[in-house]
Amino acid sequence: MSRIGKAIITIPAGVKVNVNGQNIKVEGPKGKLETTVHELISINLDGDKLSFTRPNDEKFTRAMHGTTRALVNNMVEGVTKGFQKTLEIVGVGYRVEQKGKDLNLVLGFSHPVIFKAPEGVELKAVDPLKITISGIDKQKVGQAAAEIRKYRKPEPYKGKGIKYAGEIVRRKQGKKTGK
């Protein structure tokens, strides 16, 4: 049995879960999310406990068992606490500023980069070198962070670029003198 797949999700107070066939709707204080589960996985809702079972032990079914449980658990966590990622900008002249809901990134290009906030994601320029991305959908928050980081990934010689908070950039040694 999948260790993740067989773990039971405890639904916290204030969260409503509605199961209709293979469709799951989760509604909480921060918003509502819904998804459709693969037809091989069956959903069991018993009071405030949510569990998932699979019909056989084939490789794909085992994979879908753990994946489904993880996705639904992220939905429950998202509507209660939400998700947040922090990006840091490193480099002389690099900065970010808030333009309404969007971000204006100055990253050494000949033009500023405007990043429009995806639906369901909140972007915030905390200071000129720090961005926080928050929302209830873990996938959308991670995707927005990855797209912003893609404009200027941290380079290995000076470490300039956009990196996740806490990310360690492996540094390379520069040119050696020929002595």
Secondary structure, 3 states (H helix, E strand, C coil): CCHHHHCCEECCCCCEEEEECCEEEEEECCEEEEEECCCCCEEEEECCEEEEECCCCCHHHHHHHHHHHHHHHHHHHHHHCCEEEEEEEECCCCEEEEECCEEEEECCCCCCEEECCCCCEEEEEEECCEEEEEECCHHHHHHHHHHHHHCCCCCCCCCCEEEECCCCCCCCCCCCCCC
